[in-house]
């Protein structure tokens, strides 16, 4: 059975942080600058904006390879954003993907883009809290979560809800920014304007929550060096005079992005936080 609940004030604050009105029009305008239309755009054209996590498409490819996805899988995307990883999976592996996200702008825009690419028969995006998803028990054979837990304080119930909708033996991958040492976080960061909306936790907290929900931890990886190299490469490839390309993180983050990314990278460089992977199996 499906658990029903209303959104909390904390979830409303998270949705507001990510909200971006008129997003579909902004993306279409950017595509025109690139010489593309809704009929000719590809998932690669959009990867700079719809892979909204450290490492972008490369991080997605490396994480998803560990899930061993096939065309027979129905995959759950927890915190699906614009649906970039979901479209990557549906296109590469021919699987079905269902995603949930709090932010209406992301869900509506992501659904439109899926239609443009003819993937709406394989991808469905829902506006929903991850703590009470609109799915029946044992619906999914695989699941993943990319940069979501930093906005979810109740990681225990989050893992329980994900376990509820996964089939026995299903693999679940987590790629979140996690706390790796003591120290004060700087704000704003990409996932929160102030500390009130940030729930960054250590890998141990995730592992305890996963194990209590009936998962076996298969592997763990700290991706600090990967993150530093990724952003160094972005800086090296940036346009002269700091001019952004038609599509990119600025499309979602606006003028806030420079402060957000600088603060995040300062904390990563100091070893306070890092993007970390966990791969688990539901027992």
C-alpha positions as CSV (number, residue, x, y, z in Angstrom):
1,X,0.0,0.0,0.0
2,X,1.1,3.6,-0.6
3,X,1.8,5.8,2.4
4,X,0.0,9.2,2.3
5,X,1.2,12.4,3.9
6,X,1.3,16.2,3.3
7,X,4.4,18.1,2.6
8,X,6.2,19.6,5.6
9,X,7.4,23.2,6.0
10,X,10.9,22.0,5.5
11,X,10.0,20.4,2.2
12,X,8.3,23.5,1.1
13,X,11.5,25.5,1.9
14,X,13.5,23.0,-0.2
15,X,11.1,23.3,-3.2
16,X,11.3,27.1,-3.0
17,X,15.1,27.0,-3.0
18,X,15.1,25.1,-6.3
19,X,12.1,26.8,-7.9
20,X,12.8,28.5,-11.2
21,X,9.8,30.0,-13.0
22,X,9.6,29.9,-16.8
23,X,12.3,27.3,-16.9
24,X,11.0,25.6,-20.1
25,X,11.1,28.9,-22.0
26,X,14.6,29.6,-20.8
27,X,15.8,26.2,-22.0
28,X,14.0,26.6,-25.4
29,X,15.7,30.1,-25.8
30,X,19.1,28.6,-25.0
31,X,18.5,25.8,-27.5
32,X,17.8,28.3,-30.2
33,X,21.2,29.9,-29.5
34,X,22.7,26.5,-30.0
35,X,20.9,26.0,-33.3
36,X,18.6,23.4,-31.8
37,X,14.9,22.9,-31.4
38,X,12.6,20.7,-29.4
39,X,12.6,18.3,-32.4
40,X,16.4,18.1,-32.8
41,X,17.7,18.4,-29.2
42,X,19.5,15.3,-27.7
43,X,20.2,14.2,-24.2
44,X,23.8,15.2,-24.7
45,X,22.8,18.8,-25.6
46,X,21.0,19.1,-22.3
47,X,23.6,17.4,-20.0
48,X,25.1,20.7,-18.9
49,X,21.8,21.7,-17.3
50,X,19.9,18.5,-16.4
51,X,22.8,16.5,-14.8
52,X,22.6,18.8,-11.7
53,X,25.2,17.1,-9.5
54,X,28.9,17.1,-9.1
55,X,30.6,15.4,-12.0
56,X,27.6,15.7,-14.3
57,X,27.2,13.1,-17.0
58,X,30.5,11.3,-16.1
59,X,29.3,10.8,-12.5
60,X,26.0,9.5,-13.7
61,X,27.6,7.0,-16.1
62,X,30.0,5.7,-13.5
63,X,27.3,5.3,-10.8
64,X,24.7,3.7,-13.1
65,X,27.3,1.2,-14.4
66,X,27.4,-0.3,-10.9
67,X,23.6,-0.9,-10.9
68,X,23.9,-3.4,-13.9
69,X,20.7,-2.0,-15.5
70,X,19.0,-3.9,-18.3
71,X,15.9,-3.2,-20.5
72,X,13.9,-5.4,-18.1
73,X,14.4,-3.0,-15.2
74,X,11.9,-0.5,-13.8
75,X,14.2,2.0,-12.0
76,X,13.3,4.5,-9.3
77,X,14.9,8.0,-9.4
78,X,14.7,9.6,-6.0
79,X,14.8,13.4,-6.4
80,X,14.7,13.3,-10.2
81,X,15.1,17.1,-10.8
82,X,14.8,17.8,-14.6
83,X,15.1,14.1,-15.3
84,X,18.5,14.1,-17.0
85,X,19.8,10.9,-15.4
86,X,16.4,9.2,-16.1
87,X,16.6,10.2,-19.8
88,X,20.2,8.9,-19.9
89,X,19.1,5.5,-18.5
90,X,16.0,5.2,-20.7
91,X,18.0,6.1,-23.8
92,X,21.1,3.9,-23.1
93,X,19.5,0.9,-21.4
94,X,16.0,1.0,-22.8
95,X,14.6,0.6,-19.3
96,X,11.6,2.3,-17.6
97,X,12.2,5.0,-15.0
98,X,9.9,6.6,-12.5
99,X,11.1,9.7,-10.7
100,X,9.9,11.9,-7.8
101,X,10.8,15.4,-7.0
102,X,9.5,18.2,-4.7
103,X,9.9,21.1,-7.2
104,X,7.0,21.6,-9.6
105,X,9.1,23.6,-12.0
106,X,11.5,20.6,-12.4
107,X,8.8,18.0,-12.7
108,X,6.8,19.9,-15.3
109,X,9.9,21.0,-17.3
110,X,11.4,17.5,-17.2
111,X,8.2,15.9,-18.4
112,X,8.0,18.3,-21.3
113,X,11.6,17.5,-22.3
114,X,10.8,13.7,-22.1
115,X,8.0,14.3,-24.6
116,X,10.4,16.2,-27.0
117,X,12.7,13.3,-27.0
118,X,10.0,10.6,-27.4
119,X,10.9,9.1,-24.0
120,X,7.6,9.8,-22.2
121,X,6.6,6.2,-22.8
122,X,9.5,5.0,-20.6
123,X,9.8,7.9,-18.1
124,X,7.2,9.2,-15.7
125,X,8.1,12.1,-13.3
126,X,5.9,12.8,-10.2
127,X,5.8,15.7,-7.9
128,X,6.1,14.0,-4.5
129,X,8.0,13.9,-1.3
130,X,10.5,11.0,-1.2
131,X,9.2,10.2,2.3
132,X,5.8,9.0,0.9
133,X,6.1,8.1,-2.7
134,X,3.0,7.3,-4.9
135,X,4.1,3.7,-5.6
136,X,3.0,0.3,-4.5
137,X,5.3,-2.0,-2.5
138,X,8.0,-3.9,-4.5
139,X,7.5,-1.9,-7.6
140,X,11.1,-1.3,-8.6
141,X,14.1,-3.5,-9.5
142,X,16.7,-0.8,-9.1
143,X,16.9,2.7,-7.6
144,X,19.3,5.7,-7.3
145,X,19.5,9.0,-5.5
146,X,21.8,11.8,-6.8
147,X,22.4,14.8,-4.4
148,X,19.2,14.5,-2.5
149,X,20.0,13.5,1.1
150,X,21.5,17.0,1.8
151,X,17.9,18.2,1.9
152,X,16.3,15.3,3.8
153,X,16.8,15.2,7.6
154,X,14.9,12.0,8.2
155,X,17.3,9.6,6.5
156,X,15.9,6.7,8.4
157,X,12.4,7.0,7.1
158,X,13.8,7.9,3.6
159,X,15.6,4.6,3.5
160,X,12.6,2.8,4.8
161,X,10.4,4.3,2.1
162,X,12.8,3.4,-0.6
163,X,13.1,-0.1,0.7
164,X,9.3,-0.4,0.7
165,X,9.0,0.2,-3.0
166,X,12.0,-1.9,-4.0
167,X,11.9,-5.6,-4.8
168,X,14.0,-8.1,-2.7
169,X,17.6,-8.1,-4.1
170,X,17.2,-4.7,-5.8
171,X,20.4,-2.6,-6.0
172,X,20.2,1.0,-4.7
173,X,23.0,3.6,-5.3
174,X,23.4,6.9,-3.4
175,X,25.6,9.8,-4.6
176,X,25.3,12.6,-2.1
177,X,27.5,15.4,-0.6
178,X,28.4,14.0,2.8
179,X,30.2,15.3,5.8
180,X,33.7,13.9,6.0
181,X,35.2,16.0,8.8
182,X,34.2,18.5,11.5
183,X,34.1,22.2,10.4
184,X,31.7,25.0,9.7
185,X,29.9,24.9,6.3
186,X,29.8,28.1,4.3
187,X,26.5,29.2,2.8
188,X,24.9,29.6,0.4
189,X,25.6,26.2,-1.3
190,X,23.8,24.7,-4.3
191,X,21.4,22.7,-2.1
192,X,20.7,25.4,0.5
193,X,20.7,29.1,1.0
194,X,21.1,28.9,4.8
195,X,21.9,26.1,7.3
196,X,18.2,25.7,8.0
197,X,17.7,23.7,4.8
198,X,20.9,21.8,4.9
199,X,21.0,18.3,6.4
200,X,24.5,17.1,5.3
201,X,25.4,13.9,7.2
202,X,28.3,11.6,7.4
203,X,28.4,8.3,5.5
204,X,28.0,6.5,8.7
205,X,24.5,8.0,9.2
206,X,23.5,6.8,5.7
207,X,24.9,3.3,6.3
208,X,23.1,3.0,9.6
209,X,19.8,4.2,8.0
210,X,20.2,1.8,5.1
211,X,21.0,-1.2,7.3
212,X,18.1,-0.5,9.6
213,X,15.9,-0.5,6.5
214,X,17.1,-3.9,5.4
215,X,19.9,-3.0,3.0
216,X,23.3,-4.6,2.8
217,X,26.1,-2.1,2.1
218,X,28.2,-3.4,-0.9
219,X,30.6,-0.6,-1.5
220,X,31.6,3.0,-0.5
221,X,33.7,5.6,-2.3
222,X,34.8,9.1,-1.4
223,X,34.9,11.2,-4.6
224,X,36.7,14.3,-3.3
225,X,39.5,14.2,-5.9
226,X,37.0,13.6,-8.7
227,X,35.0,16.7,-7.6
228,X,38.1,18.9,-7.5
229,X,39.2,17.7,-10.9
230,X,35.7,18.2,-12.3
231,X,35.5,21.8,-11.2
232,X,39.1,22.6,-12.3
233,X,38.2,21.3,-15.7
234,X,35.0,23.5,-15.8
235,X,37.1,26.5,-15.0
236,X,39.7,25.7,-17.6
237,X,37.0,25.3,-20.3
238,X,34.9,28.3,-19.3
239,X,34.4,31.0,-21.9
240,X,36.5,34.2,-21.8
241,X,35.5,37.0,-19.4
242,X,33.4,34.6,-17.4
243,X,30.6,34.5,-20.0
244,X,28.4,31.4,-19.5
245,X,27.3,29.2,-22.4
246,X,23.6,29.0,-23.4
247,X,22.9,26.1,-21.0
248,X,24.6,25.2,-17.8
249,X,24.3,25.5,-14.0
250,X,23.4,29.1,-14.3
251,X,20.2,28.1,-16.1
252,X,19.0,26.6,-12.8
253,X,20.9,28.6,-10.2
254,X,21.1,32.1,-11.8
255,X,23.5,34.6,-10.4
256,X,23.6,32.7,-7.1
257,X,25.8,30.0,-8.7
258,X,29.2,31.6,-8.2
259,X,28.8,32.1,-4.5
260,X,27.2,28.7,-4.1
261,X,29.8,26.7,-6.0
262,X,32.7,28.7,-4.4
263,X,31.5,28.0,-0.9
264,X,30.9,24.3,-1.7
265,X,34.4,23.9,-3.3
266,X,36.1,25.6,-0.3
267,X,34.5,23.1,2.0
268,X,35.4,20.2,-0.3
269,X,39.0,21.4,-0.5
270,X,39.2,21.6,3.3
271,X,37.9,18.0,3.5
272,X,34.8,19.0,5.5
273,X,32.5,17.6,2.8
274,X,32.8,15.4,-0.3
275,X,30.6,13.7,-2.8
276,X,30.4,10.1,-1.7
277,X,28.9,7.0,-3.3
278,X,27.2,4.1,-1.5
279,X,26.0,1.0,-3.3
280,X,23.5,-1.2,-1.3
281,X,21.3,-4.2,-1.9
282,X,17.9,-4.8,-0.4
283,X,18.0,-8.1,1.4
